[in-house]
Amino acid sequence: MQAGDPQAAQTVQAIAAQTGALIVQCLRACRPDVIVVGGGAAEELEKWLMPEIQRQLSEAAEQQPGASPRLLVSALGKDSGLIGAALWAAQRVAGA
């Protein structure tokens, strides 16, 4: 992307559009206050992914009054999935 590869830019744009569409579907089903995007791809591609995802969320919010969650990138970065899985496992073992 940084080198100006048009095919890479097209691929990242397609990923952003698909991710945005998925998040909009989750928004319609769950109405969260905050959406956190995590993982290595989100961290590495934040400046290319997030604007398209935010655009789709803004369009969805216009169609659904009261549905405008904050969009954040996880502070845990590429380890967010691993940390989440470890916490979930610890809760299951503890019987929570």
mmCIF file of the C-alpha atoms, coordinates in Angstrom:
data_MODEL
# 
_entry.id   MODEL 
# 
loop_
_atom_site.group_PDB 
_atom_site.id 
_atom_site.type_symbol 
_atom_site.label_atom_id 
_atom_site.label_alt_id 
_atom_site.label_comp_id 
_atom_site.label_asym_id 
_atom_site.label_entity_id 
_atom_site.label_seq_id 
_atom_site.pdbx_PDB_ins_code 
_atom_site.Cartn_x 
_atom_site.Cartn_y 
_atom_site.Cartn_z 
_atom_site.occupancy 
_atom_site.B_iso_or_equiv 
_atom_site.pdbx_formal_charge 
_atom_site.auth_seq_id 
_atom_site.auth_comp_id 
_atom_site.auth_asym_id 
_atom_site.auth_atom_id 
_atom_site.pdbx_PDB_model_num 
ATOM 1  C CA . MET A 1 1  ? 0.000   0.000   0.000  1.00 0.00 ? 1  MET A CA 1 
ATOM 2  C CA . GLN A 1 2  ? 2.684   2.456   0.950  1.00 0.00 ? 2  GLN A CA 1 
ATOM 3  C CA . ALA A 1 3  ? 4.567   1.724   -2.265 1.00 0.00 ? 3  ALA A CA 1 
ATOM 4  C CA . GLY A 1 4  ? 1.485   2.619   -4.297 1.00 0.00 ? 4  GLY A CA 1 
ATOM 5  C CA . ASP A 1 5  ? 0.592   -0.865  -5.520 1.00 0.00 ? 5  ASP A CA 1 
ATOM 6  C CA . PRO A 1 6  ? -2.881  -0.439  -7.094 1.00 0.00 ? 6  PRO A CA 1 
ATOM 7  C CA . GLN A 1 7  ? -3.771  -4.127  -6.698 1.00 0.00 ? 7  GLN A CA 1 
ATOM 8  C CA . ALA A 1 8  ? -2.929  -4.007  -2.989 1.00 0.00 ? 8  ALA A CA 1 
ATOM 9  C CA . ALA A 1 9  ? -5.014  -0.844  -2.625 1.00 0.00 ? 9  ALA A CA 1 
ATOM 10 C CA . GLN A 1 10 ? -7.940  -2.516  -4.380 1.00 0.00 ? 10 GLN A CA 1 
ATOM 11 C CA . THR A 1 11 ? -7.668  -5.595  -2.148 1.00 0.00 ? 11 THR A CA 1 
ATOM 12 C CA . VAL A 1 12 ? -7.545  -3.545  1.057  1.00 0.00 ? 12 VAL A CA 1 
ATOM 13 C CA . GLN A 1 13 ? -10.522 -1.457  -0.128 1.00 0.00 ? 13 GLN A CA 1 
ATOM 14 C CA . ALA A 1 14 ? -12.508 -4.651  -0.759 1.00 0.00 ? 14 ALA A CA 1 
ATOM 15 C CA . ILE A 1 15 ? -11.599 -5.973  2.699  1.00 0.00 ? 15 ILE A CA 1 
ATOM 16 C CA . ALA A 1 16 ? -12.633 -2.678  4.278  1.00 0.00 ? 16 ALA A CA 1 
ATOM 17 C CA . ALA A 1 17 ? -15.958 -2.704  2.419  1.00 0.00 ? 17 ALA A CA 1 
ATOM 18 C CA . GLN A 1 18 ? -16.702 -6.302  3.466  1.00 0.00 ? 18 GLN A CA 1 
ATOM 19 C CA . THR A 1 19 ? -15.688 -5.630  7.067  1.00 0.00 ? 19 THR A CA 1 
ATOM 20 C CA . GLY A 1 20 ? -17.855 -2.517  7.142  1.00 0.00 ? 20 GLY A CA 1 
ATOM 21 C CA . ALA A 1 21 ? -20.829 -4.441  5.763  1.00 0.00 ? 21 ALA A CA 1 
ATOM 22 C CA . LEU A 1 22 ? -20.394 -7.139  8.424  1.00 0.00 ? 22 LEU A CA 1 
ATOM 23 C CA . ILE A 1 23 ? -20.157 -4.567  11.205 1.00 0.00 ? 23 ILE A CA 1 
ATOM 24 C CA . VAL A 1 24 ? -23.313 -2.846  9.928  1.00 0.00 ? 24 VAL A CA 1 
ATOM 25 C CA . GLN A 1 25 ? -25.156 -6.183  10.106 1.00 0.00 ? 25 GLN A CA 1 
ATOM 26 C CA . CYS A 1 26 ? -23.954 -6.653  13.697 1.00 0.00 ? 26 CYS A CA 1 
ATOM 27 C CA . LEU A 1 27 ? -25.041 -3.092  14.445 1.00 0.00 ? 27 LEU A CA 1 
ATOM 28 C CA . ARG A 1 28 ? -28.560 -3.835  13.235 1.00 0.00 ? 28 ARG A CA 1 
ATOM 29 C CA . ALA A 1 29 ? -28.756 -7.017  15.308 1.00 0.00 ? 29 ALA A CA 1 
ATOM 30 C CA . CYS A 1 30 ? -27.134 -5.883  18.553 1.00 0.00 ? 30 CYS A CA 1 
ATOM 31 C CA . ARG A 1 31 ? -27.130 -2.054  18.708 1.00 0.00 ? 31 ARG A CA 1 
ATOM 32 C CA . PRO A 1 32 ? -23.781 -1.784  20.549 1.00 0.00 ? 32 PRO A CA 1 
ATOM 33 C CA . ASP A 1 33 ? -22.501 1.513   21.951 1.00 0.00 ? 33 ASP A CA 1 
ATOM 34 C CA . VAL A 1 34 ? -18.921 0.756   20.904 1.00 0.00 ? 34 VAL A CA 1 
ATOM 35 C CA . ILE A 1 35 ? -17.406 -1.394  18.161 1.00 0.00 ? 35 ILE A CA 1 
ATOM 36 C CA . VAL A 1 36 ? -13.790 -2.415  18.665 1.00 0.00 ? 36 VAL A CA 1 
ATOM 37 C CA . VAL A 1 37 ? -11.842 -3.723  15.688 1.00 0.00 ? 37 VAL A CA 1 
ATOM 38 C CA . GLY A 1 38 ? -8.820  -5.755  16.719 1.00 0.00 ? 38 GLY A CA 1 
ATOM 39 C CA . GLY A 1 39 ? -6.092  -7.996  15.469 1.00 0.00 ? 39 GLY A CA 1 
ATOM 40 C CA . GLY A 1 40 ? -2.969  -7.532  13.416 1.00 0.00 ? 40 GLY A CA 1 
ATOM 41 C CA . ALA A 1 41 ? -4.769  -6.459  10.249 1.00 0.00 ? 41 ALA A CA 1 
ATOM 42 C CA . ALA A 1 42 ? -6.677  -3.746  12.070 1.00 0.00 ? 42 ALA A CA 1 
ATOM 43 C CA . GLU A 1 43 ? -3.505  -2.465  13.671 1.00 0.00 ? 43 GLU A CA 1 
ATOM 44 C CA . GLU A 1 44 ? -1.371  -2.565  10.519 1.00 0.00 ? 44 GLU A CA 1 
ATOM 45 C CA . LEU A 1 45 ? -4.036  -1.318  8.107  1.00 0.00 ? 45 LEU A CA 1 
ATOM 46 C CA . GLU A 1 46 ? -5.880  1.106   10.390 1.00 0.00 ? 46 GLU A CA 1 
ATOM 47 C CA . LYS A 1 47 ? -5.437  4.166   8.193  1.00 0.00 ? 47 LYS A CA 1 
ATOM 48 C CA . TRP A 1 48 ? -6.772  2.309   5.139  1.00 0.00 ? 48 TRP A CA 1 
ATOM 49 C CA . LEU A 1 49 ? -9.536  0.219   6.740  1.00 0.00 ? 49 LEU A CA 1 
ATOM 50 C CA . MET A 1 50 ? -11.131 2.527   9.266  1.00 0.00 ? 50 MET A CA 1 
ATOM 51 C CA . PRO A 1 51 ? -12.280 5.366   6.977  1.00 0.00 ? 51 PRO A CA 1 
ATOM 52 C CA . GLU A 1 52 ? -14.358 2.982   4.829  1.00 0.00 ? 52 GLU A CA 1 
ATOM 53 C CA . ILE A 1 53 ? -15.767 1.181   7.861  1.00 0.00 ? 53 ILE A CA 1 
ATOM 54 C CA . GLN A 1 54 ? -16.643 4.519   9.476  1.00 0.00 ? 54 GLN A CA 1 
ATOM 55 C CA . ARG A 1 55 ? -18.309 5.679   6.245  1.00 0.00 ? 55 ARG A CA 1 
ATOM 56 C CA . GLN A 1 56 ? -20.532 2.597   6.207  1.00 0.00 ? 56 GLN A CA 1 
ATOM 57 C CA . LEU A 1 57 ? -21.394 3.023   9.887  1.00 0.00 ? 57 LEU A CA 1 
ATOM 58 C CA . SER A 1 58 ? -22.315 6.660   9.284  1.00 0.00 ? 58 SER A CA 1 
ATOM 59 C CA . GLU A 1 59 ? -24.597 5.689   6.390  1.00 0.00 ? 59 GLU A CA 1 
ATOM 60 C CA . ALA A 1 60 ? -26.240 2.997   8.530  1.00 0.00 ? 60 ALA A CA 1 
ATOM 61 C CA . ALA A 1 61 ? -26.745 5.479   11.367 1.00 0.00 ? 61 ALA A CA 1 
ATOM 62 C CA . GLU A 1 62 ? -28.546 7.846   8.989  1.00 0.00 ? 62 GLU A CA 1 
ATOM 63 C CA . GLN A 1 63 ? -30.980 5.039   8.139  1.00 0.00 ? 63 GLN A CA 1 
ATOM 64 C CA . GLN A 1 64 ? -31.341 3.901   11.762 1.00 0.00 ? 64 GLN A CA 1 
ATOM 65 C CA . PRO A 1 65 ? -31.762 6.783   14.190 1.00 0.00 ? 65 PRO A CA 1 
ATOM 66 C CA . GLY A 1 66 ? -30.058 6.161   17.512 1.00 0.00 ? 66 GLY A CA 1 
ATOM 67 C CA . ALA A 1 67 ? -27.617 3.665   16.028 1.00 0.00 ? 67 ALA A CA 1 
ATOM 68 C CA . SER A 1 68 ? -24.265 5.432   15.967 1.00 0.00 ? 68 SER A CA 1 
ATOM 69 C CA . PRO A 1 69 ? -21.672 3.500   17.969 1.00 0.00 ? 69 PRO A CA 1 
ATOM 70 C CA . ARG A 1 70 ? -18.110 4.678   18.445 1.00 0.00 ? 70 ARG A CA 1 
ATOM 71 C CA . LEU A 1 71 ? -15.613 2.826   16.254 1.00 0.00 ? 71 LEU A CA 1 
ATOM 72 C CA . LEU A 1 72 ? -12.266 2.053   17.906 1.00 0.00 ? 72 LEU A CA 1 
ATOM 73 C CA . VAL A 1 73 ? -9.139  0.054   17.150 1.00 0.00 ? 73 VAL A CA 1 
ATOM 74 C CA . SER A 1 74 ? -8.198  -2.278  19.987 1.00 0.00 ? 74 SER A CA 1 
ATOM 75 C CA . ALA A 1 75 ? -5.398  -1.012  22.204 1.00 0.00 ? 75 ALA A CA 1 
ATOM 76 C CA . LEU A 1 76 ? -4.266  -4.652  22.533 1.00 0.00 ? 76 LEU A CA 1 
ATOM 77 C CA . GLY A 1 77 ? -3.210  -4.728  18.887 1.00 0.00 ? 77 GLY A CA 1 
ATOM 78 C CA . LYS A 1 78 ? -2.397  -8.008  17.213 1.00 0.00 ? 78 LYS A CA 1 
ATOM 79 C CA . ASP A 1 79 ? -2.659  -9.899  20.512 1.00 0.00 ? 79 ASP A CA 1 
ATOM 80 C CA . SER A 1 80 ? -6.302  -8.946  21.125 1.00 0.00 ? 80 SER A CA 1 
ATOM 81 C CA . GLY A 1 81 ? -7.715  -12.269 19.911 1.00 0.00 ? 81 GLY A CA 1 
ATOM 82 C CA . LEU A 1 82 ? -5.235  -14.281 21.940 1.00 0.00 ? 82 LEU A CA 1 
ATOM 83 C CA . ILE A 1 83 ? -5.873  -12.247 25.090 1.00 0.00 ? 83 ILE A CA 1 
ATOM 84 C CA . GLY A 1 84 ? -9.643  -12.515 24.620 1.00 0.00 ? 84 GLY A CA 1 
ATOM 85 C CA . ALA A 1 85 ? -9.436  -16.280 24.154 1.00 0.00 ? 85 ALA A CA 1 
ATOM 86 C CA . ALA A 1 86 ? -7.269  -16.633 27.275 1.00 0.00 ? 86 ALA A CA 1 
ATOM 87 C CA . LEU A 1 87 ? -9.707  -14.577 29.352 1.00 0.00 ? 87 LEU A CA 1 
ATOM 88 C CA . TRP A 1 88 ? -12.657 -16.579 28.048 1.00 0.00 ? 88 TRP A CA 1 
ATOM 89 C CA . ALA A 1 89 ? -10.879 -19.863 28.894 1.00 0.00 ? 89 ALA A CA 1 
ATOM 90 C CA . ALA A 1 90 ? -9.991  -18.623 32.380 1.00 0.00 ? 90 ALA A CA 1 
ATOM 91 C CA . GLN A 1 91 ? -13.633 -17.683 33.009 1.00 0.00 ? 91 GLN A CA 1 
ATOM 92 C CA . ARG A 1 92 ? -14.809 -21.090 31.800 1.00 0.00 ? 92 ARG A CA 1 
ATOM 93 C CA . VAL A 1 93 ? -12.347 -22.879 34.093 1.00 0.00 ? 93 VAL A CA 1 
ATOM 94 C CA . ALA A 1 94 ? -13.397 -20.686 37.024 1.00 0.00 ? 94 ALA A CA 1 
ATOM 95 C CA . GLY A 1 95 ? -17.038 -21.525 36.322 1.00 0.00 ? 95 GLY A CA 1 
ATOM 96 C CA . ALA A 1 96 ? -18.085 -17.989 35.498 1.00 0.00 ? 96 ALA A CA 1 
# 
